């Protein structure tokens, strides 16, 4: 990681205490500071939208099953079950 001027590793450590799934842990590991302010502004807008939804609706924020293997399947594949 680049110089940790913003103590980004400390922020990630705090976030890690709230992660309850492997998918969340993978996302956290990939998390890094943005190179451009425009990227941060775009993500801030997404976060604002998400927080508005969380405030107005009851959303279960528990462990989410990892569906990445299913996403990798070819279109038209039949799943058992």
Phi, psi and omega per residue, in radians:
X1 nan 2.585 3.077
X2 -1.034 3.074 3.060
X3 -0.889 2.398 -3.049
X4 -1.576 0.960 -3.076
X5 -1.088 -0.584 -3.120
X6 -1.634 0.143 -3.091
X7 0.942 0.755 -3.110
X8 -1.070 -0.603 3.126
X9 -1.106 -0.585 3.087
X10 -1.190 -0.693 3.098
X11 -1.096 -0.775 3.123
X12 -1.104 -0.655 3.103
X13 -1.089 -0.695 3.098
X14 -1.153 -0.807 -3.132
X15 -1.045 -0.681 -3.090
X16 -1.020 -0.526 -3.133
X17 -1.181 -0.258 -3.117
X18 -1.842 -0.021 -3.086
X19 -1.461 2.331 -3.090
X20 -2.140 0.177 -3.109
X21 -2.505 2.778 3.068
X22 -1.121 -0.628 3.124
X23 -1.098 -0.751 3.108
X24 -1.106 -0.716 3.131
X25 -1.125 -0.709 3.100
X26 -1.093 -0.740 3.124
X27 -1.111 -0.715 3.128
X28 -1.119 -0.729 3.141
X29 -1.065 -0.562 -3.132
X30 -1.461 -0.175 -3.067
X31 -1.209 2.315 3.127
X32 -2.616 2.738 3.097
X33 -1.061 2.621 3.100
X34 -1.343 2.665 3.101
X35 -1.482 -0.434 -3.075
X36 -2.263 2.542 -3.139
X37 -1.058 -0.624 -3.126
X38 -1.042 -0.647 3.100
X39 -1.114 -0.756 3.141
X40 -1.125 -0.717 3.114
X41 -1.086 -0.722 3.133
X42 -1.099 -0.795 3.122
X43 -1.172 -0.607 3.114
X44 -1.092 -0.694 3.102
X45 -1.108 -0.727 3.082
X46 -1.082 -0.746 3.122
X47 -1.103 -0.726 3.109
X48 -1.053 -0.751 3.097
X49 -1.079 -0.781 -3.130
X50 -1.112 -0.733 -3.140
X51 -1.148 -0.614 3.088
X52 -1.106 -0.723 3.109
X53 -1.128 -0.782 -3.127
X54 -1.087 -0.654 3.136
X55 -1.231 -0.511 -3.020
X56 -1.794 -0.194 -3.105
X57 -2.364 2.682 3.073
X58 -1.553 1.962 -3.097
X59 -2.100 2.157 3.109
X60 -1.267 1.991 -3.135
X61 -1.844 1.181 3.114
X62 -1.945 -2.973 3.127
X63 -1.040 2.324 3.138
X64 -1.857 2.277 3.138
X65 -1.100 2.549 -3.137
X66 -1.372 1.911 -3.125
X67 -1.790 0.135 -3.126
X68 -0.984 -0.676 3.087
X69 -1.078 -0.619 3.120
X70 -1.209 -0.616 3.132
X71 -1.170 -0.425 -3.120
X72 -1.427 -0.170 -3.128
X73 -1.217 2.589 3.098
X74 -1.206 2.624 3.093
X75 -1.089 2.391 3.124
X76 1.654 -0.091 3.132
X77 -1.227 2.338 3.098
X78 -1.544 2.293 3.126
X79 -1.694 2.461 3.117
X80 -1.332 2.624 3.042
X81 1.776 nan nan
